């Protein structure tokens, strides 16, 4: 029997509220299956399984707020004797929920969960509706009262999707809404909870992590020229943003400087053998989230672009997975075009480095024989943990990154 625990979702998310179970006791589970949906200060997160087996029983019910490390459920594997789901579990194996009553404060995060959705299932008549299900129904124009609840009495995401897929939703709602009054505007979001969580995490990082900073301005003219040629051959949907080769180049440069890629935990630095680049993405409204593109160094530029588009889409629709937030080995923060020349970022523990990239701007640049010509340049700043590396490591990373970006066709 294996305890399925609430994973860490980042330094600024130390607890979450269970919104909905997507797997029930007795169901077979494969690695990567989405088992549950939890709500954090940054919205709804899908929690995956990391092993195969059969879901034995739940240890937490929807509406409970739990700390990272709390046992959410138990998974039975082929090595377990018997098939009973009534085995006695020692009390110490289950971390108590930190709040047995539904929280009433808003998550303050985003458009990933609608602002009028509470952390627990809403009641419709005698039935309950999970916030994720309510949001999905609203997006599809479905009357939630017409959807049948599951066996547990809750209308969840599965029930809403099943209703929509039958086509019954579209037909019935068309009739019902012909003379419907115009929709009222949603109330503004309360961002206080999310802002406090981010502020607390970054304050702790600055207090406990010995930051150092190294910056360099990189000539990106070759990169921009290469992109123009590439995109001229592509359809609009296939075109590349400069962010894609930049992310790939960062991953390759990290292979040469492994002390910037990993985690500082239990008083020691643990370099990672894999490179999962977390990409800081803006939430609608305000705030940041940095899910990972896994094994970034092994992907091609087109795959990086595909992964980036996928992440951004799911960030905006509230479908980020727990593993994408729990295992980035480094973070890159890209300001984008028409923003600012540089950024000095703060490390996101337990990571030991974050790379901040300013906008690509045109500046005078000294070329051969002292001549000055206009060039497209970008300032890149490495913030790193002195317990894992020194300034020379960051400088070597920047030199490698510069060299890679001068030959983008080789990425």
SEMILUM-795343 format. One record per residue: residue in three letters; x negated, y, z negated of N, C-alpha, C in turn. Coordinates in steps of 0.2 Angstrom, whole numbers, padded with zeros to 4 digits, always signed. Layout:
% residues N
ALAXYZXYZXYZ;...
END
This chain:
% residues 411
UNK-0004-0006+0000+0000+0000+0000-0004+0006+0000;UNK-0003+0011+0004-0007+0017+0005-0003+0023+0003;UNK-0005+0027-0001-0002+0034-0002-0003+0038+0004;UNK+0003+0041+0006+0002+0046+0012+0003+0053+0008;UNK-0002+0057+0008-0003+0063+0004-0002+0069+0009;UNK+0000+0074+0005+0000+0081+0008-0007+0083+0010;UNK-0008+0084+0017-0015+0086+0019-0016+0093+0017;UNK-0023+0095+0017-0025+0102+0017-0024+0105+0024;UNK-0020+0111+0024-0019+0114+0030-0022+0121+0031;UNK-0028+0122+0027-0032+0128+0027-0032+0131+0020;UNK-0037+0136+0020-0039+0139+0014-0033+0143+0011;UNK-0029+0146+0016-0023+0150+0014-0017+0147+0013;UNK-0017+0140+0013-0011+0136+0012-0012+0130+0008;UNK-0011+0132+0001-0012+0126-0004-0006+0123-0006;UNK+0000+0124-0003+0006+0121-0005+0011+0121+0001;UNK+0016+0117+0001+0021+0117+0006+0027+0114+0003;UNK+0033+0116+0007+0039+0113+0005+0041+0108+0010;UNK+0043+0102+0008+0045+0097+0013+0052+0099+0016;UNK+0052+0099+0022+0058+0102+0026+0063+0096+0028;UNK+0059+0091+0031+0063+0085+0034+0058+0079+0035;UNK+0061+0073+0034+0058+0067+0035+0060+0065+0042;UNK+0055+0063+0047+0057+0061+0053+0056+0053+0054;UNK+0053+0050+0049+0053+0043+0048+0056+0041+0042;UNK+0060+0035+0042+0063+0033+0036+0060+0026+0034;UNK+0062+0024+0027+0059+0018+0025+0061+0012+0029;UNK+0056+0008+0031+0057+0002+0035+0055+0003+0042;UNK+0054+0009+0044+0052+0011+0051+0044+0010+0052;UNK+0043+0007+0058+0036+0006+0059+0032+0012+0061;UNK+0026+0013+0059+0022+0019+0060+0016+0018+0064;UNK+0014+0022+0069+0008+0021+0073+0004+0027+0071;UNK-0003+0027+0072-0007+0032+0071-0005+0038+0075;UNK-0004+0044+0073-0002+0050+0077+0005+0051+0077;UNK+0009+0047+0074+0016+0048+0073+0018+0054+0069;UNK+0023+0058+0070+0025+0063+0066+0029+0060+0061;UNK+0028+0061+0055+0031+0058+0049+0036+0063+0046;UNK+0034+0069+0045+0038+0074+0042+0036+0081+0044;UNK+0041+0085+0042+0040+0093+0044+0039+0096+0037;UNK+0034+0100+0036+0034+0104+0030+0034+0112+0032;UNK+0036+0116+0027+0035+0123+0029+0030+0126+0024;UNK+0026+0130+0027+0021+0134+0023+0022+0141+0024;UNK+0018+0145+0021+0018+0152+0022+0017+0155+0029;UNK+0015+0150+0034+0014+0152+0041+0019+0148+0045;UNK+0024+0145+0042+0029+0142+0046+0029+0134+0046;UNK+0033+0131+0050+0034+0124+0050+0028+0120+0053;UNK+0026+0115+0050+0020+0111+0052+0022+0104+0052;UNK+0020+0100+0058+0022+0093+0058+0016+0089+0055;UNK+0018+0085+0051+0013+0080+0048+0012+0074+0051;UNK+0006+0072+0053+0006+0065+0056+0003+0060+0052;UNK+0004+0053+0054+0001+0048+0051-0006+0046+0053;UNK-0010+0044+0049-0017+0042+0051-0019+0035+0051;UNK-0014+0031+0050-0015+0024+0050-0008+0020+0052;UNK-0008+0014+0054-0002+0010+0056+0000+0006+0050;UNK+0007+0005+0050+0010+0001+0045+0018+0002+0045;UNK+0021+0001+0040+0028+0002+0039+0029+0007+0033;UNK+0033+0012+0034+0035+0017+0029+0039+0013+0024;UNK+0036+0013+0018+0039+0009+0012+0044+0013+0009;UNK+0042+0019+0007+0047+0023+0003+0045+0030+0003;UNK+0049+0035+0002+0047+0042+0001+0046+0043-0006;UNK+0041+0048-0008+0040+0050-0015+0042+0057-0016;UNK+0044+0061-0011+0046+0068-0012+0053+0068-0007;UNK+0057+0072-0010+0063+0073-0006+0063+0080-0003;UNK+0067+0081+0003+0067+0088+0006+0069+0093+0001;UNK+0066+0099+0001+0067+0104-0003+0062+0105-0009;UNK+0058+0100-0010+0053+0100-0015+0046+0104-0012;UNK+0044+0108-0017+0038+0111-0015+0032+0108-0019;UNK+0027+0106-0015+0021+0102-0017+0015+0104-0016;UNK+0010+0103-0020+0003+0105-0019-0001+0100-0014;UNK-0006+0103-0011-0010+0099-0007-0013+0093-0011;UNK-0013+0087-0008-0015+0081-0011-0009+0077-0014;UNK-0003+0080-0015+0003+0076-0017+0005+0070-0013;UNK+0006+0065-0016+0009+0059-0013+0016+0060-0010;UNK+0016+0060-0003+0023+0061+0000+0027+0055+0001;UNK+0023+0049+0002+0027+0043+0004+0021+0038+0003;UNK+0024+0031+0004+0019+0026+0004+0020+0022+0010;UNK+0014+0020+0013+0014+0016+0019+0012+0009+0018;UNK+0016+0004+0020+0014-0003+0019+0010-0006+0025;UNK+0005-0009+0024+0001-0012+0030+0001-0019+0030;UNK-0002-0023+0035-0001-0030+0035-0005-0034+0030;UNK-0009-0030+0026-0013-0034+0021-0009-0034+0014;UNK-0003-0030+0014+0001-0030+0008+0005-0036+0008;UNK+0005-0039+0002+0009-0045+0001+0017-0043+0000;UNK+0021-0047+0003+0028-0046+0002+0031-0040+0006;UNK+0037-0039+0006+0040-0034+0010+0045-0030+0006;UNK+0045-0030-0001+0049-0027-0005+0048-0019-0005;UNK+0053-0015-0005+0051-0008-0005+0053-0005-0012;UNK+0053-0010-0017+0055-0008-0024+0049-0009-0029;UNK+0043-0009-0026+0037-0010-0030+0037-0004-0035;UNK+0034-0006-0041+0033-0001-0046+0027+0003-0044;UNK+0028+0010-0044+0022+0014-0043+0020+0018-0050;UNK+0013+0017-0052+0011+0020-0058+0012+0028-0057;UNK+0015+0031-0063+0016+0038-0062+0011+0042-0060;UNK+0004+0040-0062-0001+0044-0060-0003+0044-0053;UNK+0000+0040-0049-0001+0040-0042+0003+0045-0038;UNK+0008+0048-0041+0012+0053-0038+0011+0060-0041;UNK+0008+0064-0038+0007+0071-0040+0014+0074-0041;UNK+0015+0077-0047+0022+0080-0048+0023+0086-0043;UNK+0029+0087-0041+0031+0092-0037+0030+0099-0041;UNK+0028+0104-0038+0027+0110-0042+0033+0114-0043;UNK+0038+0112-0039+0044+0116-0040+0050+0112-0038;UNK+0054+0109-0043+0059+0104-0041+0065+0108-0038;UNK+0066+0114-0039+0071+0118-0037+0069+0121-0030;UNK+0074+0122-0026+0072+0125-0019+0070+0132-0020;UNK+0065+0134-0017+0063+0141-0017+0067+0145-0013;UNK+0068+0151-0016+0073+0156-0012+0069+0161-0008;UNK+0062+0162-0010+0059+0167-0006+0057+0165+0001;UNK+0057+0170+0006+0056+0168+0013+0048+0167+0014;UNK+0047+0163+0019+0040+0161+0020+0036+0167+0022;UNK+0039+0172+0025+0035+0178+0027+0031+0177+0033;UNK+0032+0172+0036+0027+0171+0042+0029+0173+0048;UNK+0034+0172+0051+0034+0172+0058+0040+0171+0062;UNK+0040+0170+0068+0045+0168+0072+0045+0160+0073;UNK+0041+0157+0070+0040+0150+0070+0046+0147+0066;UNK+0048+0150+0061+0054+0148+0057+0059+0154+0057;UNK+0065+0154+0059+0069+0160+0059+0069+0163+0052;UNK+0070+0170+0052+0069+0173+0045+0075+0172+0041;UNK+0081+0170+0043+0086+0168+0039+0087+0161+0037;UNK+0081+0157+0038+0081+0150+0036+0078+0149+0029;UNK+0081+0146+0024+0078+0145+0018+0073+0139+0018;UNK+0070+0138+0013+0065+0132+0013+0068+0126+0012;UNK+0075+0125+0011+0078+0119+0010+0084+0119+0015;UNK+0087+0113+0015+0092+0112+0020+0098+0116+0018;UNK+0101+0119+0023+0107+0123+0022+0113+0119+0022;UNK+0118+0121+0019+0124+0117+0018+0129+0119+0024;UNK+0132+0115+0028+0137+0117+0032+0143+0112+0031;UNK+0148+0115+0027+0154+0111+0025+0151+0106+0019;UNK+0151+0100+0020+0148+0095+0015+0142+0092+0017;UNK+0139+0095+0023+0133+0092+0026+0127+0097+0025;UNK+0121+0095+0025+0115+0099+0025+0111+0100+0032;UNK+0108+0105+0033+0105+0106+0039+0098+0109+0038;UNK+0093+0105+0040+0086+0107+0039+0084+0114+0043;UNK+0080+0118+0041+0078+0124+0044+0076+0123+0051;UNK+0072+0118+0052+0069+0117+0059+0075+0115+0064;UNK+0080+0111+0061+0086+0109+0065+0090+0115+0067;UNK+0091+0119+0062+0095+0125+0063+0092+0130+0068;UNK+0085+0130+0068+0082+0135+0073+0083+0132+0080;UNK+0082+0125+0081+0082+0122+0087+0089+0123+0090;UNK+0094+0122+0086+0101+0123+0088+0103+0130+0090;UNK+0100+0135+0087+0101+0141+0088+0098+0143+0095;UNK+0092+0140+0096+0089+0142+0103+0092+0139+0109;UNK+0096+0133+0107+0100+0129+0113+0107+0132+0113;UNK+0109+0136+0109+0116+0139+0109+0121+0134+0107;UNK+0119+0129+0102+0123+0124+0100+0126+0126+0093;UNK+0133+0124+0092+0136+0125+0086+0134+0120+0082;UNK+0131+0121+0076+0128+0116+0072+0134+0112+0069;UNK+0140+0115+0068+0145+0111+0065+0148+0105+0069;UNK+0146+0105+0075+0148+0100+0080+0143+0094+0080;UNK+0138+0094+0076+0133+0089+0076+0134+0084+0070;UNK+0133+0078+0072+0134+0073+0066+0128+0073+0062;UNK+0128+0072+0056+0122+0071+0051+0119+0064+0052;UNK+0113+0063+0049+0110+0057+0049+0112+0053+0043;UNK+0109+0047+0043+0111+0042+0037+0110+0045+0030;UNK+0106+0050+0030+0104+0053+0023+0109+0059+0022;UNK+0113+0060+0027+0118+0066+0026+0115+0073+0028;UNK+0109+0073+0031+0106+0079+0033+0106+0079+0041;UNK+0108+0085+0043+0107+0086+0050+0100+0088+0052;UNK+0096+0084+0055+0089+0085+0056+0087+0087+0063;UNK+0081+0088+0065+0079+0089+0071+0081+0083+0076;UNK+0081+0077+0074+0082+0072+0078+0090+0072+0080;UNK+0094+0074+0076+0101+0074+0077+0103+0080+0082;UNK+0099+0085+0081+0100+0091+0086+0098+0089+0093;UNK+0092+0086+0093+0089+0085+0100+0094+0079+0103;UNK+0096+0075+0100+0100+0069+0103+0107+0072+0105;UNK+0110+0077+0102+0116+0081+0104+0114+0085+0110;UNK+0109+0088+0110+0107+0092+0116+0106+0088+0122;UNK+0102+0082+0121+0101+0078+0127+0107+0075+0130;UNK+0112+0074+0127+0118+0070+0130+0121+0075+0135;UNK+0120+0081+0134+0123+0086+0139+0130+0089+0136;UNK+0132+0085+0131+0138+0087+0128+0138+0094+0125;UNK+0132+0096+0123+0131+0103+0120+0133+0108+0125;UNK+0130+0108+0130+0131+0113+0135+0138+0114+0138;UNK+0141+0108+0139+0148+0108+0141+0153+0111+0136;UNK+0152+0109+0129+0156+0112+0124+0155+0119+0122;UNK+0149+0121+0122+0147+0128+0120+0149+0133+0125;UNK+0149+0131+0132+0151+0135+0137+0158+0137+0136;UNK+0163+0133+0134+0170+0134+0133+0170+0138+0127;UNK+0167+0137+0122+0167+0140+0115+0165+0147+0115;UNK+0160+0149+0119+0157+0155+0119+0159+0160+0125;UNK+0164+0158+0128+0166+0162+0134+0169+0169+0131;UNK+0172+0169+0126+0175+0175+0123+0171+0177+0116;UNK+0165+0174+0115+0162+0175+0109+0159+0182+0108;UNK+0159+0185+0102+0156+0192+0101+0149+0191+0102;UNK+0146+0197+0104+0139+0197+0105+0135+0196+0098;UNK+0129+0192+0099+0125+0190+0094+0122+0196+0090;UNK+0122+0196+0084+0119+0201+0080+0112+0200+0079;UNK+0108+0206+0079+0101+0206+0078+0099+0203+0072;UNK+0094+0199+0072+0091+0195+0066+0088+0201+0062;UNK+0088+0200+0055+0085+0205+0051+0077+0204+0051;UNK+0074+0209+0049+0067+0210+0050+0064+0205+0045;UNK+0058+0202+0047+0054+0197+0043+0051+0200+0037;UNK+0051+0196+0032+0047+0198+0026+0040+0195+0026;UNK+0035+0199+0027+0028+0196+0028+0024+0196+0022;UNK+0027+0198+0016+0023+0198+0010+0020+0192+0008;UNK+0024+0186+0008+0021+0180+0006+0015+0178+0010;UNK+0016+0178+0016+0010+0176+0021+0004+0181+0020;UNK+0005+0187+0020+0000+0192+0019-0004+0191+0012;UNK+0000+0189+0007-0004+0188+0000-0008+0182+0001;UNK-0005+0176+0004-0009+0170+0005-0016+0171+0009;UNK-0015+0175+0014-0021+0176+0018-0026+0181+0014;UNK-0023+0186+0011-0028+0190+0007-0031+0186+0001;UNK-0028+0182-0002-0031+0178-0008-0036+0174-0005;UNK-0035+0170+0001-0040+0166+0003-0046+0169+0006;UNK-0045+0175+0009-0051+0179+0011-0055+0182+0006;UNK-0051+0184+0000-0055+0187-0006-0059+0182-0009;UNK-0056+0176-0009-0060+0170-0012-0066+0169-0008;UNK-0065+0169-0001-0071+0167+0003-0076+0172+0002;UNK-0075+0179+0002-0080+0184+0001-0083+0184-0006;UNK-0079+0181-0011-0082+0181-0017-0087+0175-0018;UNK-0085+0169-0015-0088+0163-0017-0093+0161-0011;UNK-0092+0163-0005-0097+0161+0001-0102+0167+0002;UNK-0108+0165+0002-0113+0170+0003-0114+0171+0011;UNK-0110+0176+0013-0110+0178+0020-0116+0181+0023;UNK-0118+0179+0029-0123+0184+0032-0120+0185+0040;UNK-0122+0190+0043-0120+0191+0050-0125+0193+0054;UNK-0125+0190+0060-0129+0191+0066-0125+0192+0072;UNK-0127+0198+0076-0123+0200+0082-0128+0201+0088;UNK-0125+0200+0094-0128+0201+0100-0123+0203+0105;UNK-0126+0207+0110-0121+0209+0116-0123+0205+0122;UNK-0119+0201+0125-0120+0197+0130-0117+0199+0137;UNK-0121+0199+0142-0119+0201+0149-0114+0196+0151;UNK-0108+0197+0153-0103+0193+0155-0101+0194+0162;UNK-0105+0198+0166-0104+0199+0173-0103+0193+0177;UNK-0108+0188+0176-0108+0182+0180-0102+0178+0178;UNK-0100+0178+0172-0094+0174+0170-0087+0177+0173;UNK-0087+0184+0173-0081+0187+0176-0081+0186+0184;UNK-0087+0186+0187-0087+0185+0194-0085+0178+0196;UNK-0088+0173+0192-0086+0166+0193-0078+0165+0193;UNK-0075+0168+0188-0068+0167+0186-0064+0170+0192;UNK-0066+0176+0195-0063+0179+0201-0063+0174+0207;UNK-0068+0171+0208-0069+0166+0214-0065+0160+0212;UNK-0065+0157+0206-0061+0151+0204-0054+0153+0205;UNK-0051+0158+0202-0044+0160+0202-0041+0162+0209;UNK-0046+0164+0213-0043+0165+0220-0041+0159+0224;UNK-0044+0153+0221-0042+0147+0224-0036+0143+0221;UNK-0034+0146+0216-0029+0143+0211-0022+0146+0212;UNK-0017+0142+0210-0010+0145+0209-0010+0149+0203;UNK-0005+0153+0202-0004+0157+0196-0005+0153+0189;UNK-0001+0147+0189-0001+0143+0183-0007+0139+0182;UNK-0012+0139+0187-0018+0135+0186-0024+0140+0185;UNK-0023+0146+0185-0028+0151+0184-0031+0151+0177;UNK-0038+0152+0177-0041+0152+0170-0042+0159+0167;UNK-0041+0159+0161-0043+0165+0157-0051+0164+0155;UNK-0054+0170+0154-0061+0170+0152-0062+0166+0145;UNK-0057+0166+0141-0057+0162+0135-0059+0155+0135;UNK-0056+0152+0141-0058+0144+0141-0065+0143+0142;UNK-0069+0146+0147-0076+0144+0147-0080+0147+0141;UNK-0077+0152+0138-0080+0155+0132-0080+0150+0126;UNK-0074+0147+0125-0073+0142+0120-0078+0136+0122;UNK-0078+0134+0128-0082+0128+0130-0090+0129+0129;UNK-0092+0136+0130-0099+0138+0129-0100+0138+0122;UNK-0096+0140+0118-0097+0140+0110-0098+0133+0108;UNK-0094+0128+0110-0094+0121+0108-0101+0118+0110;UNK-0103+0120+0116-0110+0117+0118-0116+0120+0114;UNK-0115+0127+0113-0120+0130+0109-0121+0127+0102;UNK-0115+0125+0099-0115+0122+0092-0118+0116+0092;UNK-0119+0112+0098-0122+0106+0098-0130+0107+0097;UNK-0132+0113+0099-0139+0114+0098-0140+0117+0091;UNK-0135+0119+0087-0136+0123+0081-0131+0119+0076;UNK-0132+0113+0074-0127+0109+0070-0126+0112+0063;UNK-0130+0116+0061-0129+0119+0054-0124+0124+0054;UNK-0121+0126+0059-0115+0131+0060-0109+0127+0060;UNK-0109+0120+0061-0103+0116+0062-0102+0111+0057;UNK-0097+0112+0052-0096+0107+0047-0093+0111+0041;UNK-0094+0107+0035-0090+0110+0029-0095+0110+0023;UNK-0093+0115+0019-0097+0115+0013-0092+0113+0007;UNK-0093+0107+0005-0088+0104+0000-0092+0101-0006;UNK-0090+0101-0012-0093+0097-0017-0100+0099-0018;UNK-0101+0106-0017-0108+0108-0019-0113+0107-0013;UNK-0111+0104-0007-0116+0103-0002-0113+0104+0005;UNK-0118+0105+0009-0116+0106+0016-0115+0099+0020;UNK-0110+0098+0023-0109+0091+0027-0108+0093+0034;UNK-0113+0092+0038-0112+0094+0045-0107+0089+0049;UNK-0104+0091+0054-0099+0087+0057-0102+0084+0063;UNK-0101+0078+0065-0103+0074+0071-0099+0076+0077;UNK-0093+0079+0075-0088+0081+0081-0087+0088+0080;UNK-0085+0091+0086-0084+0099+0086-0077+0100+0088;UNK-0073+0102+0083-0066+0104+0084-0066+0112+0083;UNK-0066+0116+0088-0066+0123+0088-0058+0125+0086;UNK-0058+0129+0081-0052+0132+0079-0051+0139+0082;UNK-0045+0140+0086-0045+0146+0089-0040+0150+0086;UNK-0042+0156+0083-0037+0161+0080-0032+0163+0084;UNK-0026+0162+0083-0020+0164+0087-0016+0169+0083;UNK-0013+0174+0086-0009+0179+0082-0002+0176+0082;UNK+0001+0176+0076+0008+0174+0076+0013+0180+0078;UNK+0019+0178+0080+0023+0184+0082+0025+0187+0076;UNK+0024+0194+0076+0026+0198+0070+0019+0200+0067;UNK+0016+0196+0064+0009+0198+0061+0006+0191+0058;UNK+0000+0191+0057-0004+0186+0054-0007+0181+0059;UNK-0012+0177+0057-0016+0173+0061-0015+0166+0059;UNK-0016+0161+0064-0016+0154+0062-0022+0151+0067;UNK-0026+0146+0065-0032+0144+0069-0032+0137+0070;UNK-0027+0134+0074-0027+0127+0075-0033+0125+0080;UNK-0035+0118+0079-0041+0116+0083-0039+0113+0090;UNK-0044+0114+0094-0044+0110+0100-0049+0105+0099;UNK-0047+0099+0099-0051+0093+0096-0057+0091+0101;UNK-0063+0089+0099-0068+0087+0103-0069+0092+0109;UNK-0070+0098+0107-0070+0104+0112-0076+0103+0117;UNK-0082+0100+0114-0088+0100+0118-0088+0095+0123;UNK-0083+0090+0123-0082+0085+0128-0077+0086+0133;UNK-0074+0092+0132-0069+0094+0137-0072+0098+0143;UNK-0069+0098+0149-0070+0103+0154-0067+0109+0153;UNK-0069+0114+0157-0066+0121+0156-0058+0121+0157;UNK-0056+0117+0162-0049+0116+0164-0045+0113+0158;UNK-0048+0108+0155-0045+0105+0149-0045+0110+0143;UNK-0050+0114+0142-0050+0119+0137-0044+0124+0138;UNK-0043+0126+0144-0038+0130+0146-0031+0127+0145;UNK-0030+0121+0147-0024+0117+0145-0023+0116+0138;UNK-0028+0115+0134-0027+0114+0127-0025+0121+0124;UNK-0028+0126+0126-0027+0133+0123-0020+0135+0125;UNK-0017+0134+0131-0010+0135+0133-0005+0131+0128;UNK-0007+0125+0127-0003+0120+0123-0003+0123+0116;UNK-0008+0125+0113-0008+0127+0106-0004+0134+0106;UNK-0005+0138+0110-0002+0145+0110+0006+0144+0110;UNK+0008+0139+0115+0015+0138+0116+0018+0135+0109;UNK+0014+0130+0106+0017+0127+0100+0016+0131+0094;UNK+0012+0136+0094+0011+0141+0088+0018+0145+0089;UNK+0020+0147+0094+0026+0151+0095+0032+0148+0094;UNK+0032+0141+0095+0038+0138+0094+0038+0134+0087;UNK+0033+0134+0083+0033+0131+0077+0032+0124+0077;UNK+0028+0121+0082+0026+0114+0082+0019+0112+0082;UNK+0016+0116+0077+0009+0114+0076+0008+0108+0071;UNK+0003+0104+0073+0002+0098+0069-0003+0099+0063;UNK-0002+0095+0058-0006+0096+0052-0013+0095+0054;UNK-0015+0090+0058-0022+0088+0059-0025+0094+0063;UNK-0022+0098+0067-0024+0104+0070-0026+0109+0066;UNK-0023+0109+0060-0025+0115+0055-0030+0112+0049;UNK-0030+0105+0048-0034+0103+0043-0041+0101+0045;UNK-0043+0100+0051-0050+0098+0053-0054+0102+0058;UNK-0052+0109+0059-0057+0113+0063-0064+0113+0060;UNK-0069+0112+0063-0076+0112+0061-0079+0119+0061;UNK-0076+0123+0065-0078+0130+0066-0072+0134+0069;UNK-0073+0141+0068-0067+0145+0071-0070+0150+0075;UNK-0066+0152+0081-0068+0157+0085-0062+0162+0085;UNK-0064+0168+0084-0059+0174+0084-0060+0178+0090;UNK-0056+0178+0095-0057+0182+0101-0052+0188+0102;UNK-0054+0194+0101-0050+0199+0101-0046+0200+0108;UNK-0049+0198+0113-0045+0199+0120-0047+0206+0123;UNK-0043+0207+0129-0045+0213+0133-0041+0219+0130;UNK-0044+0224+0131-0041+0231+0129-0040+0231+0122;UNK-0045+0229+0118-0044+0229+0110-0050+0233+0107;UNK-0055+0230+0105-0060+0233+0102-0067+0230+0104;UNK-0072+0234+0103-0079+0231+0105-0082+0225+0101;UNK-0080+0225+0095-0083+0220+0090-0079+0219+0084;UNK-0080+0213+0081-0076+0211+0075-0081+0207+0071;UNK-0081+0209+0064-0085+0206+0059-0080+0201+0055;UNK-0080+0195+0057-0075+0190+0054-0077+0188+0047;UNK-0072+0185+0043-0073+0182+0037-0072+0174+0038;UNK-0077+0170+0035-0077+0163+0035-0071+0160+0032;UNK-0068+0155+0035-0062+0151+0033-0065+0145+0030;UNK-0065+0145+0023-0068+0139+0020-0063+0133+0021;UNK-0066+0127+0021-0073+0125+0019-0078+0125+0025;UNK-0076+0128+0031-0080+0129+0036-0086+0134+0034;UNK-0091+0133+0038-0097+0137+0036-0099+0143+0041;UNK-0095+0143+0046-0096+0149+0051-0090+0150+0055;UNK-0089+0157+0057-0084+0159+0062-0087+0164+0067;UNK-0085+0163+0073-0088+0167+0078-0083+0172+0081;UNK-0085+0179+0080-0080+0184+0082-0082+0187+0089;UNK-0078+0187+0093-0079+0190+0100-0075+0196+0102;UNK-0078+0202+0103-0075+0208+0105-0073+0208+0112;UNK-0070+0213+0114-0067+0213+0121-0073+0214+0126;UNK-0072+0211+0132-0077+0212+0137-0076+0219+0140;UNK-0081+0223+0140-0080+0230+0142-0086+0232+0147;UNK-0085+0237+0151-0090+0239+0155-0095+0244+0152;UNK-0101+0243+0152-0106+0247+0149-0113+0248+0153;UNK-0117+0253+0152-0123+0253+0155-0128+0248+0153;UNK-0131+0245+0158-0135+0239+0156-0142+0240+0160;UNK-0147+0239+0157-0154+0239+0160-0155+0233+0164;UNK-0157+0233+0170-0158+0228+0174-0166+0228+0176;UNK-0167+0225+0182-0174+0224+0184-0177+0231+0185;UNK-0184+0231+0183-0188+0237+0184-0185+0243+0180;UNK-0181+0242+0175-0179+0248+0171-0173+0251+0174;UNK-0170+0249+0179-0164+0252+0182-0158+0251+0178;UNK-0154+0256+0178-0148+0255+0174-0142+0254+0178;UNK-0138+0249+0177-0132+0248+0181-0126+0246+0177;UNK-0120+0247+0179-0114+0245+0175-0114+0237+0175;UNK-0112+0235+0169-0111+0227+0168-0105+0226+0163;UNK-0102+0220+0164-0097+0218+0159-0100+0215+0153;UNK-0099+0217+0147-0103+0214+0142-0098+0213+0136;UNK-0100+0209+0132-0096+0207+0126-0100+0206+0120;UNK-0098+0209+0114-0102+0208+0108-0099+0202+0104;UNK-0104+0198+0102-0102+0192+0099-0106+0192+0092;UNK-0102+0191+0086-0104+0191+0080-0103+0185+0076;UNK-0109+0182+0073-0108+0176+0070-0108+0178+0062;UNK-0103+0175+0059-0103+0176+0051-0104+0169+0049;UNK-0109+0168+0045-0111+0161+0043-0112+0161+0035;UNK-0112+0154+0033-0113+0153+0026-0121+0152+0024;UNK-0124+0156+0020-0131+0155+0019-0133+0149+0015;UNK-0128+0145+0013-0129+0139+0009-0131+0133+0015;UNK-0128+0135+0021-0129+0130+0026-0134+0132+0031;UNK-0136+0138+0032-0140+0140+0037-0143+0147+0036;UNK-0147+0150+0040-0150+0156+0039-0149+0160+0046;UNK-0151+0166+0046-0150+0171+0051-0153+0168+0058;UNK-0159+0165+0057-0162+0162+0063-0158+0157+0067;UNK-0154+0153+0063-0150+0148+0066-0144+0152+0070;UNK-0141+0157+0067-0136+0161+0071-0139+0164+0077;UNK-0145+0167+0077-0149+0170+0082-0150+0165+0088;UNK-0152+0159+0086-0153+0154+0091-0146+0152+0094;UNK-0141+0151+0090-0134+0150+0093-0133+0155+0098;UNK-0134+0162+0097-0132+0167+0101-0136+0167+0108;UNK-0142+0165+0107-0147+0165+0113-0144+0159+0118;UNK-0142+0153+0115-0140+0148+0118-0133+0150+0122;UNK-0129+0153+0118-0122+0155+0121-0123+0160+0127;UNK-0128+0164+0126-0130+0169+0132-0132+0165+0138;UNK-0136+0161+0137-0139+0157+0142-0133+0153+0146;UNK-0129+0150+0142-0124+0146+0145-0119+0150+0149;UNK-0117+0156+0147-0113+0161+0150-0115+0164+0156;UNK-0122+0163+0157-0125+0166+0163-0124+0161+0169;UNK-0122+0155+0167-0121+0150+0173-0115+0146+0171;UNK-0109+0150+0171-0103+0147+0170-0101+0141+0174;UNK-0103+0140+0180-0102+0135+0185-0104+0128+0182;UNK-0109+0129+0177-0112+0122+0175-0109+0120+0168;UNK-0104+0124+0166-0100+0122+0160-0096+0116+0161;
END
